[in-house]
Amino acid sequence: MTTRTASRTPSDTATRFATGLLALALGGFLIFGAGFASADQLHDTAHDARHAMGLPCH
């Protein structure tokens, strides 16, 4: 029977940290982008997204 031990390398930790930081930045951008956008822009974006997915609207 063999036993494996898992160890994290510094590059693995740095990659995970960078990925988390990127996700946080992207999420913040989306939240603030939607928060400061006008209602017409949000409607048009949702409308275009529905058409892109092939879903009916109106």
C-alpha positions as CSV (number, residue, x, y, z in Angstrom):
1,M,0.0,0.0,0.0
2,T,1.4,3.4,-0.9
3,T,0.7,6.6,0.9
4,R,0.6,10.0,-0.8
5,T,1.2,13.3,0.9
6,A,0.0,16.5,-0.6
7,S,2.1,19.6,-0.3
8,R,1.5,23.0,-1.7
9,T,4.3,24.7,-3.6
10,P,4.7,28.4,-3.4
11,S,3.7,28.8,-7.0
12,D,0.4,26.9,-6.3
13,T,-0.4,29.3,-3.5
14,A,0.5,32.3,-5.6
15,T,-1.7,31.1,-8.4
16,R,-4.6,30.6,-6.1
17,F,-4.1,34.0,-4.6
18,A,-3.9,35.6,-8.1
19,T,-7.0,33.8,-9.2
20,G,-9.0,34.9,-6.1
21,L,-7.8,38.5,-6.6
22,L,-8.9,38.5,-10.3
23,A,-12.3,37.1,-9.3
24,L,-12.7,39.7,-6.7
25,A,-11.8,42.5,-9.1
26,L,-14.1,41.2,-11.8
27,G,-17.0,40.8,-9.4
28,G,-16.4,44.4,-8.1
29,F,-16.4,45.7,-11.6
30,L,-19.6,44.0,-12.5
31,I,-21.4,45.1,-9.3
32,F,-20.3,48.7,-9.6
33,G,-20.9,48.7,-13.3
34,A,-24.5,47.6,-12.8
35,G,-24.9,50.0,-9.9
36,F,-23.9,53.1,-11.9
37,A,-25.5,52.1,-15.2
38,S,-28.8,53.7,-16.2
39,A,-32.0,51.6,-16.3
40,D,-32.1,51.7,-20.1
41,Q,-28.6,50.4,-20.4
42,L,-29.3,47.5,-18.1
43,H,-32.5,46.7,-20.0
44,D,-30.7,46.7,-23.3
45,T,-28.0,44.5,-22.0
46,A,-30.4,42.0,-20.6
47,H,-32.4,42.1,-23.8
48,D,-29.3,41.5,-26.0
49,A,-28.2,38.6,-23.7
50,R,-31.6,36.9,-24.0
51,H,-31.3,37.1,-27.8
52,A,-27.7,35.8,-27.8
53,M,-28.9,32.7,-25.8
54,G,-31.8,32.2,-28.3
55,L,-34.5,32.9,-25.7
56,P,-37.7,34.7,-26.7
57,C,-38.5,38.1,-25.2
58,H,-41.4,40.6,-25.5
